[in-house]
Amino acid sequence: MPEATFDLLANTQLTFHSLRIGMAGIAAEDFVDATDANQNGLRAGLWIFYREDPTQDCVVRVHAGQSLTVAGYQIDVLTIQPDKPSAIKLRLTLAPSPG
């Protein structure tokens, strides 16, 4: 399974296979985590574009420790760094096909 880890700086874009991901808007916010617990912490906006099928493009707010799947790719948010330069560390994996 192809996998790579990236440090993505704010207001830049990375490309991994058919995905393009941009990041901006790091801020402390209230959110509900995967265990349904209320949290307050750093979040960032990701703009995700899938070259093969633009209907799967999306904009999401994410926090460290969050995982999501877009267009068959697993995106793990490892860290969010608010200091200059603002950055987010992502691990991208081509997820296995269901079934």
Biopython code that builds the backbone (N, CA, C, O; Angstrom):
import numpy as np
from Bio.PDB.StructureBuilder import StructureBuilder

atoms = [
    (1, "MET", "N", (0.842, -1.171, 0.000)),
    (1, "MET", "CA", (0.000, 0.000, 0.000)),
    (1, "MET", "C", (0.897, 1.248, 0.000)),
    (1, "MET", "O", (1.649, 1.445, 0.954)),
    (2, "PRO", "N", (0.841, 2.091, -1.036)),
    (2, "PRO", "CA", (1.665, 3.304, -1.031)),
    (2, "PRO", "C", (1.293, 4.214, 0.133)),
    (2, "PRO", "O", (0.116, 4.441, 0.415)),
    (3, "GLU", "N", (2.334, 4.737, 0.811)),
    (3, "GLU", "CA", (2.120, 5.608, 1.956)),
    (3, "GLU", "C", (3.222, 6.653, 1.963)),
    (3, "GLU", "O", (4.360, 6.370, 1.588)),
    (4, "ALA", "N", (2.880, 7.861, 2.392)),
    (4, "ALA", "CA", (3.875, 8.922, 2.507)),
    (4, "ALA", "C", (3.436, 9.884, 3.599)),
    (4, "ALA", "O", (2.243, 10.041, 3.859)),
    (5, "THR", "N", (4.414, 10.528, 4.238)),
    (5, "THR", "CA", (4.149, 11.532, 5.259)),
    (5, "THR", "C", (4.646, 12.876, 4.753)),
    (5, "THR", "O", (5.737, 12.976, 4.192)),
    (6, "PHE", "N", (3.833, 13.910, 4.958)),
    (6, "PHE", "CA", (4.136, 15.237, 4.447)),
    (6, "PHE", "C", (3.974, 16.282, 5.550)),
    (6, "PHE", "O", (3.107, 16.154, 6.414)),
    (7, "ASP", "N", (4.816, 17.316, 5.513)),
    (7, "ASP", "CA", (4.597, 18.550, 6.268)),
    (7, "ASP", "C", (4.058, 19.554, 5.268)),
    (7, "ASP", "O", (4.765, 19.957, 4.345)),
    (8, "LEU", "N", (2.825, 19.954, 5.444)),
    (8, "LEU", "CA", (2.167, 20.876, 4.522)),
    (8, "LEU", "C", (2.090, 22.246, 5.172)),
    (8, "LEU", "O", (1.443, 22.411, 6.206)),
    (9, "LEU", "N", (2.749, 23.230, 4.569)),
    (9, "LEU", "CA", (2.725, 24.588, 5.096)),
    (9, "LEU", "C", (1.421, 25.272, 4.729)),
    (9, "LEU", "O", (0.807, 24.954, 3.711)),
    (10, "ALA", "N", (1.001, 26.215, 5.567)),
    (10, "ALA", "CA", (-0.222, 26.975, 5.294)),
    (10, "ALA", "C", (-0.102, 27.671, 3.949)),
    (10, "ALA", "O", (0.970, 28.138, 3.565)),
    (11, "ASN", "N", (-1.220, 27.731, 3.243)),
    (11, "ASN", "CA", (-1.340, 28.421, 1.959)),
    (11, "ASN", "C", (-0.453, 27.819, 0.875)),
    (11, "ASN", "O", (-0.038, 28.513, -0.054)),
    (12, "THR", "N", (-0.164, 26.526, 0.998)),
    (12, "THR", "CA", (0.534, 25.801, -0.059)),
    (12, "THR", "C", (-0.302, 24.580, -0.413)),
    (12, "THR", "O", (-1.372, 24.365, 0.156)),
    (13, "GLN", "N", (0.187, 23.785, -1.350)),
    (13, "GLN", "CA", (-0.573, 22.624, -1.818)),
    (13, "GLN", "C", (0.391, 21.468, -2.028)),
    (13, "GLN", "O", (1.519, 21.666, -2.478)),
    (14, "LEU", "N", (-0.057, 20.261, -1.703)),
    (14, "LEU", "CA", (0.744, 19.075, -2.004)),
    (14, "LEU", "C", (-0.028, 18.195, -2.971)),
    (14, "LEU", "O", (-1.254, 18.259, -3.059)),
    (15, "THR", "N", (0.719, 17.373, -3.695)),
    (15, "THR", "CA", (0.124, 16.415, -4.623)),
    (15, "THR", "C", (0.601, 15.026, -4.242)),
    (15, "THR", "O", (1.795, 14.809, -4.040)),
    (16, "PHE", "N", (-0.338, 14.077, -4.143)),
    (16, "PHE", "CA", (-0.044, 12.675, -3.857)),
    (16, "PHE", "C", (-0.940, 11.852, -4.768)),
    (16, "PHE", "O", (-2.156, 11.813, -4.582)),
    (17, "HIS", "N", (-0.337, 11.193, -5.753)),
    (17, "HIS", "CA", (-1.098, 10.460, -6.769)),
    (17, "HIS", "C", (-2.119, 11.407, -7.403)),
    (17, "HIS", "O", (-1.729, 12.409, -8.003)),
    (18, "SER", "N", (-3.401, 11.115, -7.286)),
    (18, "SER", "CA", (-4.447, 11.950, -7.895)),
    (18, "SER", "C", (-5.057, 12.960, -6.926)),
    (18, "SER", "O", (-6.025, 13.637, -7.271)),
    (19, "LEU", "N", (-4.499, 13.068, -5.717)),
    (19, "LEU", "CA", (-5.004, 14.027, -4.739)),
    (19, "LEU", "C", (-4.164, 15.297, -4.747)),
    (19, "LEU", "O", (-2.944, 15.250, -4.901)),
    (20, "ARG", "N", (-4.834, 16.425, -4.580)),
    (20, "ARG", "CA", (-4.182, 17.699, -4.284)),
    (20, "ARG", "C", (-4.808, 18.193, -2.990)),
    (20, "ARG", "O", (-6.031, 18.188, -2.848)),
    (21, "ILE", "N", (-3.976, 18.619, -2.047)),
    (21, "ILE", "CA", (-4.479, 19.066, -0.750)),
    (21, "ILE", "C", (-3.851, 20.402, -0.409)),
    (21, "ILE", "O", (-2.631, 20.560, -0.459)),
    (22, "GLY", "N", (-4.699, 21.364, -0.061)),
    (22, "GLY", "CA", (-4.251, 22.655, 0.430)),
    (22, "GLY", "C", (-4.671, 22.805, 1.876)),
    (22, "GLY", "O", (-5.609, 22.147, 2.326)),
    (23, "MET", "N", (-3.970, 23.681, 2.618)),
    (23, "MET", "CA", (-4.273, 23.863, 4.039)),
    (23, "MET", "C", (-4.191, 25.333, 4.397)),
    (23, "MET", "O", (-3.308, 26.047, 3.921)),
    (24, "ALA", "N", (-5.115, 25.788, 5.242)),
    (24, "ALA", "CA", (-5.102, 27.155, 5.769)),
    (24, "ALA", "C", (-6.018, 27.195, 6.990)),
    (24, "ALA", "O", (-6.704, 26.220, 7.299)),
    (25, "GLY", "N", (-6.019, 28.329, 7.673)),
    (25, "GLY", "CA", (-6.994, 28.573, 8.731)),
    (25, "GLY", "C", (-6.781, 27.798, 10.006)),
    (25, "GLY", "O", (-7.739, 27.256, 10.557)),
    (26, "ILE", "N", (-5.541, 27.725, 10.502)),
    (26, "ILE", "CA", (-5.314, 27.067, 11.788)),
    (26, "ILE", "C", (-5.842, 27.970, 12.905)),
    (26, "ILE", "O", (-5.515, 29.154, 12.977)),
    (27, "ALA", "N", (-6.672, 27.376, 13.780)),
    (27, "ALA", "CA", (-7.241, 28.138, 14.893)),
    (27, "ALA", "C", (-7.670, 27.177, 15.995)),
    (27, "ALA", "O", (-7.965, 26.011, 15.734)),
    (28, "ALA", "N", (-7.702, 27.675, 17.229)),
    (28, "ALA", "CA", (-8.247, 26.906, 18.345)),
    (28, "ALA", "C", (-9.772, 26.954, 18.249)),
    (28, "ALA", "O", (-10.357, 28.026, 18.097)),
    (29, "GLU", "N", (-10.399, 25.802, 18.339)),
    (29, "GLU", "CA", (-11.855, 25.698, 18.182)),
    (29, "GLU", "C", (-12.403, 24.595, 19.073)),
    (29, "GLU", "O", (-11.672, 23.700, 19.495)),
    (30, "ASP", "N", (-13.688, 24.671, 19.350)),
    (30, "ASP", "CA", (-14.400, 23.570, 19.983)),
    (30, "ASP", "C", (-14.778, 22.572, 18.899)),
    (30, "ASP", "O", (-15.145, 22.957, 17.789)),
    (31, "PHE", "N", (-14.686, 21.275, 19.232)),
    (31, "PHE", "CA", (-15.094, 20.229, 18.288)),
    (31, "PHE", "C", (-15.439, 18.973, 19.069)),
    (31, "PHE", "O", (-15.143, 18.865, 20.259)),
    (32, "VAL", "N", (-16.064, 18.034, 18.390)),
    (32, "VAL", "CA", (-16.390, 16.738, 18.969)),
    (32, "VAL", "C", (-15.468, 15.721, 18.319)),
    (32, "VAL", "O", (-15.412, 15.627, 17.093)),
    (33, "ASP", "N", (-14.732, 14.945, 19.146)),
    (33, "ASP", "CA", (-13.779, 13.986, 18.597)),
    (33, "ASP", "C", (-14.457, 12.663, 18.239)),
    (33, "ASP", "O", (-15.677, 12.535, 18.340)),
    (34, "ALA", "N", (-13.659, 11.689, 17.823)),
    (34, "ALA", "CA", (-14.190, 10.398, 17.363)),
    (34, "ALA", "C", (-14.903, 9.614, 18.460)),
    (34, "ALA", "O", (-15.681, 8.706, 18.165)),
    (35, "THR", "N", (-14.643, 9.959, 19.739)),
    (35, "THR", "CA", (-15.316, 9.275, 20.849)),
    (35, "THR", "C", (-16.538, 10.044, 21.332)),
    (35, "THR", "O", (-17.110, 9.724, 22.374)),
    (36, "ASP", "N", (-16.938, 11.071, 20.561)),
    (36, "ASP", "CA", (-18.069, 11.949, 20.893)),
    (36, "ASP", "C", (-17.796, 12.824, 22.122)),
    (36, "ASP", "O", (-18.733, 13.308, 22.756)),
    (37, "ALA", "N", (-16.525, 13.026, 22.456)),
    (37, "ALA", "CA", (-16.173, 13.910, 23.575)),
    (37, "ALA", "C", (-15.959, 15.327, 23.062)),
    (37, "ALA", "O", (-15.364, 15.533, 22.005)),
    (38, "ASN", "N", (-16.451, 16.301, 23.823)),
    (38, "ASN", "CA", (-16.215, 17.704, 23.480)),
    (38, "ASN", "C", (-14.759, 18.048, 23.754)),
    (38, "ASN", "O", (-14.219, 17.706, 24.806)),
    (39, "GLN", "N", (-14.130, 18.721, 22.810)),
    (39, "GLN", "CA", (-12.722, 19.097, 22.911)),
    (39, "GLN", "C", (-12.556, 20.547, 22.493)),
    (39, "GLN", "O", (-13.421, 21.121, 21.832)),
    (40, "ASN", "N", (-11.434, 21.129, 22.888)),
    (40, "ASN", "CA", (-11.024, 22.426, 22.362)),
    (40, "ASN", "C", (-9.564, 22.274, 22.006)),
    (40, "ASN", "O", (-8.752, 21.875, 22.841)),
    (41, "GLY", "N", (-9.229, 22.588, 20.776)),
    (41, "GLY", "CA", (-7.850, 22.435, 20.332)),
    (41, "GLY", "C", (-7.667, 23.009, 18.946)),
    (41, "GLY", "O", (-8.582, 23.588, 18.360)),
    (42, "LEU", "N", (-6.465, 22.834, 18.440)),
    (42, "LEU", "CA", (-6.154, 23.364, 17.116)),
    (42, "LEU", "C", (-6.840, 22.559, 16.025)),
    (42, "LEU", "O", (-6.874, 21.329, 16.052)),
    (43, "ARG", "N", (-7.381, 23.292, 15.070)),
    (43, "ARG", "CA", (-7.962, 22.680, 13.871)),
    (43, "ARG", "C", (-7.438, 23.433, 12.664)),
    (43, "ARG", "O", (-6.981, 24.571, 12.772)),
    (44, "ALA", "N", (-7.509, 22.788, 11.524)),
    (44, "ALA", "CA", (-7.058, 23.400, 10.271)),
    (44, "ALA", "C", (-8.040, 23.044, 9.172)),
    (44, "ALA", "O", (-8.703, 22.008, 9.226)),
    (45, "GLY", "N", (-8.126, 23.908, 8.182)),
    (45, "GLY", "CA", (-8.966, 23.639, 7.026)),
    (45, "GLY", "C", (-8.154, 22.947, 5.943)),
    (45, "GLY", "O", (-7.059, 23.392, 5.598)),
    (46, "LEU", "N", (-8.695, 21.854, 5.407)),
    (46, "LEU", "CA", (-8.076, 21.164, 4.272)),
    (46, "LEU", "C", (-8.987, 21.299, 3.066)),
    (46, "LEU", "O", (-10.193, 21.072, 3.163)),
    (47, "TRP", "N", (-8.416, 21.665, 1.941)),
    (47, "TRP", "CA", (-9.116, 21.708, 0.663)),
    (47, "TRP", "C", (-8.568, 20.536, -0.120)),
    (47, "TRP", "O", (-7.396, 20.524, -0.498)),
    (48, "ILE", "N", (-9.425, 19.538, -0.366)),
    (48, "ILE", "CA", (-8.990, 18.286, -0.985)),
    (48, "ILE", "C", (-9.625, 18.173, -2.360)),
    (48, "ILE", "O", (-10.844, 18.254, -2.513)),
    (49, "PHE", "N", (-8.770, 17.982, -3.355)),
    (49, "PHE", "CA", (-9.215, 17.874, -4.750)),
    (49, "PHE", "C", (-8.764, 16.537, -5.307)),
    (49, "PHE", "O", (-7.603, 16.152, -5.166)),
    (50, "TYR", "N", (-9.703, 15.826, -5.948)),
    (50, "TYR", "CA", (-9.405, 14.520, -6.536)),
    (50, "TYR", "C", (-9.511, 14.640, -8.051)),
    (50, "TYR", "O", (-10.602, 14.822, -8.593)),
    (51, "ARG", "N", (-8.391, 14.540, -8.717)),
    (51, "ARG", "CA", (-8.296, 14.760, -10.166)),
    (51, "ARG", "C", (-9.216, 13.832, -10.963)),
    (51, "ARG", "O", (-9.761, 14.251, -11.985)),
    (52, "GLU", "N", (-9.402, 12.594, -10.529)),
    (52, "GLU", "CA", (-10.160, 11.607, -11.303)),
    (52, "GLU", "C", (-11.673, 11.802, -11.229)),
    (52, "GLU", "O", (-12.395, 11.374, -12.130)),
    (53, "ASP", "N", (-12.161, 12.443, -10.163)),
    (53, "ASP", "CA", (-13.605, 12.603, -9.972)),
    (53, "ASP", "C", (-13.877, 13.829, -9.104)),
    (53, "ASP", "O", (-13.942, 13.714, -7.881)),
    (54, "PRO", "N", (-14.036, 14.998, -9.717)),
    (54, "PRO", "CA", (-14.234, 16.229, -8.948)),
    (54, "PRO", "C", (-15.444, 16.220, -8.012)),
    (54, "PRO", "O", (-15.533, 17.075, -7.130)),
    (55, "THR", "N", (-16.376, 15.281, -8.178)),
    (55, "THR", "CA", (-17.508, 15.218, -7.254)),
    (55, "THR", "C", (-17.054, 14.798, -5.853)),
    (55, "THR", "O", (-17.799, 14.960, -4.887)),
    (56, "GLN", "N", (-15.837, 14.260, -5.740)),
    (56, "GLN", "CA", (-15.319, 13.850, -4.432)),
    (56, "GLN", "C", (-14.473, 14.945, -3.762)),
    (56, "GLN", "O", (-13.965, 14.748, -2.658)),
    (57, "ASP", "N", (-14.322, 16.097, -4.430)),
    (57, "ASP", "CA", (-13.604, 17.222, -3.829)),
    (57, "ASP", "C", (-14.341, 17.648, -2.557)),
    (57, "ASP", "O", (-15.567, 17.562, -2.488)),
    (58, "CYS", "N", (-13.590, 18.109, -1.551)),
    (58, "CYS", "CA", (-14.240, 18.533, -0.317)),
    (58, "CYS", "C", (-13.368, 19.524, 0.452)),
    (58, "CYS", "O", (-12.165, 19.638, 0.218)),
    (59, "VAL", "N", (-14.007, 20.226, 1.364)),
    (59, "VAL", "CA", (-13.337, 21.114, 2.301)),
    (59, "VAL", "C", (-13.735, 20.640, 3.690)),
    (59, "VAL", "O", (-14.923, 20.514, 3.989)),
    (60, "VAL", "N", (-12.750, 20.377, 4.538)),
    (60, "VAL", "CA", (-13.031, 19.852, 5.880)),
    (60, "VAL", "C", (-12.175, 20.570, 6.913)),
    (60, "VAL", "O", (-11.088, 21.055, 6.600)),
    (61, "ARG", "N", (-12.670, 20.636, 8.148)),
    (61, "ARG", "CA", (-11.893, 21.112, 9.302)),
    (61, "ARG", "C", (-11.405, 19.860, 10.022)),
    (61, "ARG", "O", (-12.194, 18.953, 10.285)),
    (62, "VAL", "N", (-10.123, 19.800, 10.341)),
    (62, "VAL", "CA", (-9.544, 18.603, 10.957)),
    (62, "VAL", "C", (-8.748, 18.975, 12.203)),
    (62, "VAL", "O", (-8.342, 20.123, 12.383)),
    (63, "HIS", "N", (-8.533, 17.968, 13.067)),
    (63, "HIS", "CA", (-7.706, 18.119, 14.266)),
    (63, "HIS", "C", (-6.697, 16.978, 14.316)),
    (63, "HIS", "O", (-6.885, 15.950, 13.667)),
    (64, "ALA", "N", (-5.636, 17.159, 15.082)),
    (64, "ALA", "CA", (-4.616, 16.115, 15.234)),
    (64, "ALA", "C", (-5.253, 14.845, 15.768)),
    (64, "ALA", "O", (-6.087, 14.895, 16.672)),
    (65, "GLY", "N", (-4.864, 13.714, 15.215)),
    (65, "GLY", "CA", (-5.419, 12.427, 15.617)),
    (65, "GLY", "C", (-6.609, 11.991, 14.781)),
    (65, "GLY", "O", (-7.087, 10.865, 14.923)),
    (66, "GLN", "N", (-7.089, 12.861, 13.919)),
    (66, "GLN", "CA", (-8.256, 12.548, 13.091)),
    (66, "GLN", "C", (-7.819, 11.793, 11.842)),
    (66, "GLN", "O", (-6.746, 12.047, 11.294)),
    (67, "SER", "N", (-8.659, 10.867, 11.399)),
    (67, "SER", "CA", (-8.452, 10.148, 10.142)),
    (67, "SER", "C", (-9.701, 10.296, 9.299)),
    (67, "SER", "O", (-10.817, 10.276, 9.819)),
    (68, "LEU", "N", (-9.515, 10.445, 7.997)),
    (68, "LEU", "CA", (-10.651, 10.471, 7.090)),
    (68, "LEU", "C", (-10.255, 9.784, 5.796)),
    (68, "LEU", "O", (-9.071, 9.662, 5.482)),
    (69, "THR", "N", (-11.240, 9.342, 5.058)),
    (69, "THR", "CA", (-11.001, 8.694, 3.775)),
    (69, "THR", "C", (-11.688, 9.498, 2.700)),
    (69, "THR", "O", (-12.877, 9.802, 2.796)),
    (70, "VAL", "N", (-10.928, 9.842, 1.669)),
    (70, "VAL", "CA", (-11.441, 10.597, 0.530)),
    (70, "VAL", "C", (-10.961, 9.903, -0.739)),
    (70, "VAL", "O", (-9.760, 9.720, -0.938)),
    (71, "ALA", "N", (-11.891, 9.524, -1.584)),
    (71, "ALA", "CA", (-11.574, 8.950, -2.901)),
    (71, "ALA", "C", (-10.599, 7.781, -2.803)),
    (71, "ALA", "O", (-9.709, 7.650, -3.644)),
    (72, "GLY", "N", (-10.752, 6.931, -1.791)),
    (72, "GLY", "CA", (-9.900, 5.759, -1.655)),
    (72, "GLY", "C", (-8.553, 6.028, -1.005)),
    (72, "GLY", "O", (-7.706, 5.136, -0.966)),
    (73, "TYR", "N", (-8.333, 7.228, -0.497)),
    (73, "TYR", "CA", (-7.101, 7.574, 0.205)),
    (73, "TYR", "C", (-7.411, 7.819, 1.672)),
    (73, "TYR", "O", (-8.352, 8.544, 1.995)),
    (74, "GLN", "N", (-6.633, 7.224, 2.557)),
    (74, "GLN", "CA", (-6.764, 7.516, 3.980)),
    (74, "GLN", "C", (-5.845, 8.681, 4.300)),
    (74, "GLN", "O", (-4.675, 8.690, 3.917)),
    (75, "ILE", "N", (-6.386, 9.661, 5.003)),
    (75, "ILE", "CA", (-5.629, 10.839, 5.414)),
    (75, "ILE", "C", (-5.620, 10.862, 6.931)),
    (75, "ILE", "O", (-6.666, 11.002, 7.563)),
    (76, "ASP", "N", (-4.427, 10.724, 7.518)),
    (76, "ASP", "CA", (-4.262, 10.775, 8.974)),
    (76, "ASP", "C", (-3.617, 12.106, 9.326)),
    (76, "ASP", "O", (-2.555, 12.446, 8.803)),
    (77, "VAL", "N", (-4.259, 12.859, 10.214)),
    (77, "VAL", "CA", (-3.721, 14.139, 10.664)),
    (77, "VAL", "C", (-2.834, 13.844, 11.874)),
    (77, "VAL", "O", (-3.334, 13.489, 12.941)),
    (78, "LEU", "N", (-1.536, 13.991, 11.707)),
    (78, "LEU", "CA", (-0.596, 13.646, 12.770)),
    (78, "LEU", "C", (-0.373, 14.797, 13.737)),
    (78, "LEU", "O", (-0.435, 14.597, 14.950)),
    (79, "THR", "N", (-0.116, 15.998, 13.230)),
    (79, "THR", "CA", (0.093, 17.168, 14.090)),
    (79, "THR", "C", (-0.390, 18.421, 13.376)),
    (79, "THR", "O", (-0.473, 18.467, 12.149)),
    (80, "ILE", "N", (-0.704, 19.431, 14.172)),
    (80, "ILE", "CA", (-0.997, 20.769, 13.652)),
    (80, "ILE", "C", (-0.103, 21.739, 14.422)),
    (80, "ILE", "O", (-0.115, 21.767, 15.653)),
    (81, "GLN", "N", (0.661, 22.520, 13.694)),
    (81, "GLN", "CA", (1.619, 23.464, 14.287)),
    (81, "GLN", "C", (1.182, 24.888, 13.968)),
    (81, "GLN", "O", (1.187, 25.283, 12.803)),
    (82, "PRO", "N", (0.800, 25.672, 14.990)),
    (82, "PRO", "CA", (0.307, 27.019, 14.727)),
    (82, "PRO", "C", (1.414, 28.059, 14.561)),
    (82, "PRO", "O", (1.182, 29.143, 14.025)),
    (83, "ASP", "N", (2.628, 27.720, 15.027)),
    (83, "ASP", "CA", (3.721, 28.689, 14.994)),
    (83, "ASP", "C", (4.176, 28.944, 13.568)),
    (83, "ASP", "O", (3.791, 28.233, 12.639)),
    (84, "LYS", "N", (4.986, 29.949, 13.414)),
    (84, "LYS", "CA", (5.496, 30.259, 12.081)),
    (84, "LYS", "C", (6.666, 29.350, 11.782)),
    (84, "LYS", "O", (7.604, 29.320, 12.579)),
    (85, "PRO", "N", (6.675, 28.606, 10.688)),
    (85, "PRO", "CA", (5.560, 28.601, 9.745)),
    (85, "PRO", "C", (4.439, 27.677, 10.222)),
    (85, "PRO", "O", (4.695, 26.619, 10.798)),
    (86, "SER", "N", (3.216, 28.084, 9.980)),
    (86, "SER", "CA", (2.070, 27.227, 10.287)),
    (86, "SER", "C", (2.136, 26.006, 9.392)),
    (86, "SER", "O", (2.384, 26.119, 8.192)),
    (87, "ALA", "N", (1.912, 24.836, 9.978)),
    (87, "ALA", "CA", (2.024, 23.606, 9.195)),
    (87, "ALA", "C", (1.141, 22.522, 9.786)),
    (87, "ALA", "O", (0.711, 22.597, 10.937)),
    (88, "ILE", "N", (0.884, 21.517, 8.970)),
    (88, "ILE", "CA", (0.154, 20.330, 9.400)),
    (88, "ILE", "C", (0.932, 19.134, 8.874)),
    (88, "ILE", "O", (1.415, 19.159, 7.742)),
    (89, "LYS", "N", (1.058, 18.096, 9.676)),
    (89, "LYS", "CA", (1.732, 16.874, 9.234)),
    (89, "LYS", "C", (0.648, 15.857, 8.916)),
    (89, "LYS", "O", (-0.189, 15.539, 9.762)),
    (90, "LEU", "N", (0.671, 15.352, 7.696)),
    (90, "LEU", "CA", (-0.320, 14.385, 7.222)),
    (90, "LEU", "C", (0.370, 13.098, 6.796)),
    (90, "LEU", "O", (1.463, 13.130, 6.229)),
    (91, "ARG", "N", (-0.272, 11.959, 7.072)),
    (91, "ARG", "CA", (0.153, 10.682, 6.492)),
    (91, "ARG", "C", (-0.938, 10.294, 5.500)),
    (91, "ARG", "O", (-2.107, 10.182, 5.870)),
    (92, "LEU", "N", (-0.563, 10.091, 4.252)),
    (92, "LEU", "CA", (-1.513, 9.724, 3.204)),
    (92, "LEU", "C", (-1.239, 8.295, 2.782)),
    (92, "LEU", "O", (-0.095, 7.913, 2.535)),
    (93, "THR", "N", (-2.304, 7.508, 2.701)),
    (93, "THR", "CA", (-2.194, 6.097, 2.332)),
    (93, "THR", "C", (-3.265, 5.777, 1.311)),
    (93, "THR", "O", (-4.419, 6.182, 1.457)),
    (94, "LEU", "N", (-2.878, 5.049, 0.277)),
    (94, "LEU", "CA", (-3.875, 4.535, -0.659)),
    (94, "LEU", "C", (-4.597, 3.424, 0.068)),
    (94, "LEU", "O", (-4.034, 2.348, 0.274)),
    (95, "ALA", "N", (-5.844, 3.668, 0.463)),
    (95, "ALA", "CA", (-6.612, 2.735, 1.284)),
    (95, "ALA", "C", (-6.985, 1.491, 0.473)),
    (95, "ALA", "O", (-7.195, 1.576, -0.737)),
    (96, "PRO", "N", (-7.068, 0.337, 1.143)),
    (96, "PRO", "CA", (-7.488, -0.874, 0.430)),
    (96, "PRO", "C", (-8.931, -0.759, -0.037)),
    (96, "PRO", "O", (-9.757, -0.118, 0.612)),
    (97, "SER", "N", (-9.221, -1.379, -1.154)),
    (97, "SER", "CA", (-10.592, -1.369, -1.673)),
    (97, "SER", "C", (-11.482, -2.180, -0.747)),
    (97, "SER", "O", (-11.068, -3.225, -0.245)),
    (98, "PRO", "N", (-12.731, -1.695, -0.513)),
    (98, "PRO", "CA", (-13.647, -2.466, 0.332)),
    (98, "PRO", "C", (-13.982, -3.801, -0.309)),
    (98, "PRO", "O", (-14.056, -3.922, -1.532)),
    (99, "GLY", "N", (-14.181, -4.791, 0.531)),
    (99, "GLY", "CA", (-14.615, -6.092, 0.043)),
    (99, "GLY", "C", (-13.481, -6.975, -0.087)),
    (99, "GLY", "O", (-13.640, -8.129, -0.488)),
]
sb = StructureBuilder()
sb.init_structure("model")
sb.init_model(0)
sb.init_chain("A")
sb.init_seg("    ")
for serial, (resi, resn, name, xyz) in enumerate(atoms, 1):
    if name == "N":
        sb.init_residue(resn, " ", resi, " ")
    sb.init_atom(name, np.array(xyz, "f"), 0.0, 1.0, " ", f" {name:<3s}", serial, name[0])
structure = sb.get_structure()
